[in-house]
C-alpha cells in the first residue's frame, strides 16, 4: 500500500517533465494520456485478479465510474496541455489548488467540516507547494492558466466523488472502472 502510494506520487510529480520531453519529440497530450491509461488498466486489472477483488459493480456505480473516468481523462489532457502554454512550475502551482478546492467542496456538500485549523492547514500547505516549486517567470498564456485551473478543479470534483463511492464499494474494482 505505502509503496504503491509513494510510486504513484513520484509518477504524478514526474508526469509534466516527461510530457515536456515527449512534446519535444513530437508527441501530443492525448497520446500520452492514452498510454498512461493503458498502463493503469494493465496494473489495476492485475491487482483485481491477483487480489481476488470483485470483477463487477452495480450498473449505477459503473455509469458514475465511467463519468469519473471521463473527467480523469480530461484532467490529464488539460494538465499536459497546460505546459505547452505556460512554464511547468506555474502549471503545477495552479493545479495544486486542488486540495483547497477539495476542502471547500467537501464543506459545501456537507461531507467534511472546514474549521479554522483545517482551512489554515490547507492554505499553508498551498503556500508550501508554491515556495517549494517556485514559479518561473516567463510568458503567461491565458490558455495554459485556464487548462491548469480546469485540471485542479476536476481533480477536486473527482476526489470528492470518488471518496464517497469508495465508502460503499471495493476501491480496487472502482479504480479499474
C-alpha positions in Angstrom: 0.0 0.0 0.0 2.6 2.6 1.1 4.9 1.7 -1.8 2.1 2.0 -4.3 1.1 5.4 -3.0 4.7 6.6 -3.0 5.2 5.3 -6.5 2.1 7.0 -7.7 3.2 10.3 -6.1 6.5 10.1 -7.9 4.9 9.3 -11.2 2.4 12.1 -10.8 5.3 14.5 -10.0 7.4 13.5 -12.9 4.5 13.5 -15.4 4.8 17.1 -16.6 8.5 16.8 -17.0 8.2 13.6 -19.0 5.4 15.2 -21.1 7.5 18.2 -21.9 10.3 15.9 -23.2 7.7 13.9 -25.2 6.4 17.1 -26.7 9.9 18.0 -27.9 9.9 14.6 -29.6 6.6 15.3 -31.3 4.1 13.7 -29.0 0.6 15.0 -28.1 -1.3 15.1 -24.8 -3.9 12.7 -26.0 -1.2 10.1 -26.9 0.5 10.4 -23.5 -2.8 10.1 -21.6 -3.8 7.1 -23.7 -0.6 5.4 -22.8 -0.9 6.3 -19.2 -4.5 4.9 -19.1 -3.4 1.7 -20.8 -0.6 1.1 -18.3 -3.1 1.9 -15.5 -5.6 -0.7 -16.8 -3.0 -3.4 -17.0 -1.7 -2.8 -13.5 -5.1 -2.4 -11.8 -6.5 -5.4 -13.7 -3.6 -7.5 -12.4 -4.4 -6.2 -8.9 -8.1 -7.2 -9.3 -7.2 -10.7 -10.5 -4.3 -11.4 -8.1 -6.1 -9.7 -5.1 -9.4 -11.6 -5.7 -11.4 -8.4 -5.9 -14.9 -8.4 -7.4 -15.0 -8.1 -11.2 -18.2 -6.1 -11.4 -20.0 -3.2 -9.9 -23.8 -2.3 -9.9 -24.8 -0.6 -13.1 -25.4 2.8 -11.5 -21.9 2.7 -10.0 -20.5 1.7 -13.4 -22.1 4.7 -15.0 -20.8 7.1 -12.3 -17.4 5.4 -12.6 -17.4 5.9 -16.4 -18.2 9.6 -15.9 -15.4 10.0 -13.4 -13.1 8.2 -15.8 -14.0 10.8 -18.5 -13.3 13.6 -16.0 -10.0 11.9 -15.2 -9.0 11.8 -18.9 -9.9 15.5 -19.3 -7.8 16.2 -16.2 -4.8 14.5 -17.7 -5.1 16.1 -21.1 -5.7 19.6 -19.7 -2.7 19.2 -17.3 -0.3 18.1 -20.0 -1.7 20.6 -22.5 -1.2 23.4 -20.0 2.5 23.0 -20.0 2.5 23.7 -23.7 1.5 27.3 -22.9 2.9 28.1 -19.5 6.0 27.1 -17.5 5.7 23.7 -15.7 6.2 25.3 -12.3 3.3 27.7 -12.9 1.1 24.8 -14.1 2.0 22.8 -11.0 1.2 25.6 -8.6 -2.2 26.3 -10.3 -3.1 22.6 -10.4 -2.2 22.2 -6.7 -5.0 24.5 -5.8 -7.0 21.2 -5.8 -6.5 20.5 -2.0 -8.0 23.9 -1.2 -10.9 23.2 -3.6 -11.4 19.7 -2.1 -11.7 21.3 1.3 -14.2 23.9 0.1 -16.2 21.4 -2.0 -16.4 18.9 0.9 -17.6 21.6 3.2 -20.2 22.9 0.7 -21.8 19.4 0.3 -21.6 18.6 4.0 -19.0 15.8 3.6 -16.4 17.4 5.9 -16.3 20.4 8.3 -13.9 23.1 7.3 -12.9 24.6 10.6 -10.2 27.3 11.1 -7.4 24.7 11.7 -8.2 22.7 8.6 -8.6 25.8 6.5 -5.3 27.2 7.7 -3.6 23.9 7.1 -4.8 23.8 3.5 -3.7 27.4 2.9 -0.2 26.8 4.5 0.2 23.6 2.5 -0.6 25.5 -0.7 1.9 28.2 0.3 4.5 25.4 0.9 3.9 23.9 -2.5 4.3 27.3 -4.1 7.5 28.0 -2.2 8.9 24.5 -2.9 8.1 24.6 -6.6 8.8 28.2 -7.2 7.1 30.0 -10.1 9.3 30.6 -13.1 9.0 34.0 -14.6 8.1 33.7 -18.3 5.3 34.2 -20.7 1.9 33.5 -19.2 -0.6 32.4 -21.8 -4.2 32.5 -20.6 -4.9 29.1 -22.3 -2.3 27.4 -20.0 -3.7 29.1 -16.9 -7.2 28.0 -17.9 -6.1 24.5 -18.6 -4.2 24.2 -15.3 -7.1 25.7 -13.4 -9.5 23.2 -15.1 -7.3 20.4 -14.1 -7.2 21.4 -10.4 -11.0 21.8 -10.3 -11.6 18.5 -12.0 -9.2 16.7 -9.6 -11.2 18.2 -6.7 -14.6 17.0 -8.1 -13.2 13.6 -8.9 -11.6 13.2 -5.5 -14.7 14.2 -3.6 -17.0 12.0 -5.7 -14.6 9.0 -5.6 -14.2 9.1 -1.8 -18.0 8.8 -1.5 -18.1 5.8 -3.8 -15.2 4.1 -2.1 -17.1 4.0 1.2 -19.6 1.6 -0.3 -17.6 -0.3 -3.0 -14.3 -2.1 -3.5 -11.7 0.6 -4.2 -9.6 -1.5 -6.5 -12.6 -2.5 -8.6 -13.7 1.1 -8.7 -10.2 2.1 -9.9 -10.4 -0.4 -12.7 -13.6 1.0 -14.0 
